[in-house]
C-alpha cells in the first residue's frame, strides 16, 4: 500500500469481473452452478448475492452508502484520544476484529507510519521494538460497543515501521506486517526492520519480538491456514516485483498462542515462494501474463525454497533468478478460508519497469489458492483503462473500479475489497467469478480505504479511510445483500 497512483495519476479505471461460478478443477456452466449456504467459506461453487442499491451522497461529505445503511465514526486521527491521553495515531491500515462478545467488539489496527511523526504511535513501555524510530508505526487496540461507539483505545505495539496489513490468528491475536526492508543504521534505527510481529488485545500482554521465521522483506498481509501448519504471506515490492510466500511448520508442529517464541528463530520451519506453472510445467514469470481469458481456470502451483529469509546481503525476492518463481506488481491483501487463501494484485501499469515488456496491464487481480488441490485461480479481474489512467475522470464513477488492495471474506463467503486506485475510492462487494458492486465511496478526499473487517456476527463492517486516519463502523441489512 506504500505506492499510491494518485500522486501521479487522476481518473478511474474501468473494471469488470467475469461471470460464472467455479469448483476447483472444473468450471461448470451457469446452468449447472448453484448458490451456496450462508456458512460457506470455500472456493466453489462461489456464492452469489443481490446487487447493492445505488450509493447516496452523504450530506456530511464523508461516506456515500446505499439506502438503508449508516455509519458511525469510531476513531479519528488527532481528534479521538488513547487511554494514555495521546491523540489517536494517523494512517490507519490493516485491521481485524479479534473479539466479538455480547458487550461489543475488539479491533487491532495498523498505522502505516514510516518514521517519527507528531501523530505516530506513542512508545508505551513494554510495547517498544526499536526505541530509535520514535513515534512511528505500530498498532492500536480499539474497544467498541455493539453500535460501533468507541469505548477506549490503547497501544498494542510501538517502535515499528510502516505497519501495512497483516492477519488475525485463530487464537485471537493479530500479526502485523512491516512493509519495509530498512536495516539498522545506528541512529534513527537501532534494529533491522521488515518483519512480522504478533500483537495482543488484552492491554496487558506485549511481546514485541520480530517473527524472523517469516522472513524480512516488504511484508503486506498474511493468513494462517485451518490446520495451523502454514502461513501465506504477500510482498508489496518493486524492482523486481514482489512474491507470494508460504511458511510451513516442521513436521508434527501446530501453530498456537505460544508460537511467537518459536517463530522468533529465523531458521524455524520453511519459507518458500510461489511459482504458478504453465501448461509446459514451467513457472509463469509474472502474474501479468494472465488475463480475464483465464478467469476461474486452475493453474498448478509449486513452492520454491528461500535461501536466506533474513535477507542479510541480498533481498529475499532478489535471491531468485528469472524463471524460478512468479512475480507480481503489488501483491497486497491476503485472507484465508478453511479451503484456501485469497491474494490480491492491485495493478500493473503499461509502459513501466514493473510490467514485463510483453505482459498485459491490468487494474486489479484477485486470486484463490486451494490448499488441497494446490492450484490457484484468477477469480476477479479489472482490465486497465488506459484513458482513465492518463487523467480523465470516469463518467460513471460507481461502476468503474481499480486498485483493489485489502481483502476480507464476509460471513456469507463473498469478498469485500478496499480500493487504492485513482480518483474516487470505494469499498467493494465482489463475488468470486461474478460481479462487483460499490458499497461505499469516500467523499472526504481521494485517500484509499483500508482494513475492511466484518464482525463475526455479520452486523458491522469496520473500514478505514487511511488519510487522515478515520475508522468507520457501517451497519445495515448486510444479510439481505450478501447472504
C-alpha positions, 0 to 999 in steps of 0.5 A: 500500500506504500505506492499510491497512483494518485500522486501521479495519476487522476481518473478511474479505471474501468473494471469488470469481473467475469461471470460464472461460478467455479469448483476447483478443477472444473468450471461448470456452466451457469446452468449447472452452478448453484448458490451456496449456504450462508456458512460457506467459506470455500472456493466453489461453487462461489456464492452469489448475492443481490446487487447493492442499491445505488450509493447516496451522497452523504450530506456530511461529505464523508461516506456515500452508502446505499439506502438503508445503511449508516455509519458511525465514526469510531476513531479519528486521527488527532481528534479521538484520544488513547487511554494514555491521553495521546491523540489517536495515531494517523494512517490507519491500515490493516485491521481485524476484529479479534473479539466479538462478545455480547458487550461489543467488539475488539479491533487491532489496527495498523498505522502505516507510519514510516518514521517519527511523526507528531501523530505516530504511535506513542512508545508505551513501555513494554510495547517498544521494538526499536526505541530509535524510530520514535513515534512511528508505526505500530498498532492500536487496540480499539474497544467498541460497543455493539453500535460501533461507539468507541469505548477506549483505545490503547497501544498494542505495539510501538517502535515499528515501521510502516505497519501495512496489513497483516492477519488475525490468528485463530487464537485471537491475536493479530500479526502485523506486517512491516512493509519495509526492508530498512536495516539498522543504521545506528541512529534513527534505527537501532534494529533491522526492520521488515518483519512480522510481529504478533500483537495482543488485545488484552492491554496487558500482554506485549511481546514485541519480538520480530517473527524472523521465521517469516522472513524480512522483506516488504511484508503486506498481509498474511493468513494462517491456514485451518490446520495451523501448519502454514502461513501465506504471506504477500510482498508489496515490492518493486524492482523486481516485483514482489512474491507470494510466500508460504511458511510451513511448520516442521513436521508434527508442529501446530501453530498456537498462542505460544508460537511467537517464541518459536517463530522468533528463530529465523531458521524455524520451519520453511519459507518458500515462494510461489511459482504458478506453472504453465501448461509446459510445467514451467513457472509463469514469470509474472502474474501479468501474463494472465488475463480475464481469458483465464478467469476461474481456470486452475493453474498448478502451483509449486513452492520454491525454497528461500535461501536466506529469509533474513535477507542479510546481503541480498533481498529475499525476492532478489535471491531468485533468478528469472524463471524460478518463481512468479512475480507480481506488481503489488501483491497486497491483501491476503485472507484465508478460508478453511479451503484456501487463501485469497491474494490480491494484485492491485495493478500493473501499469503499461509502459513501466519497469514493473510490467514485463515488456510483453505482459498485459496491464491490468487494474486489479487481480484477485486470486484463490489458492486451494490448499488441497488441490494446490492450484490457484485461480484468477477469480476477479479481474479489472482490465486497465483503462488506459484513458482513465489512467492518463487523467480523465475522470470516469463518467460513471464513477460507481461502476468503474473500479481499480486498485483493489488492495485489502481483502476480507471474506464476509460471513456469507463467503463473498469478498469485500475489497478496499480500493487504492486506485485513482480518483474516487475510492470505494469499498467493494462487494465482489463475488468470486467469478461474478460481479462487483458492486460499490458499497461505499465511496469516500467523499472526504478526499481521494485517500484509499480505504483500508482494513475492511473487517466484518464482525463475526456476527455479520452486523458491522463492517469496520473500514478505514479511510487511511488519510487522515486516519478515520475508522468507520463502523457501517451497519445495515441489512448486510444479510439481505445483500450478501447472504 
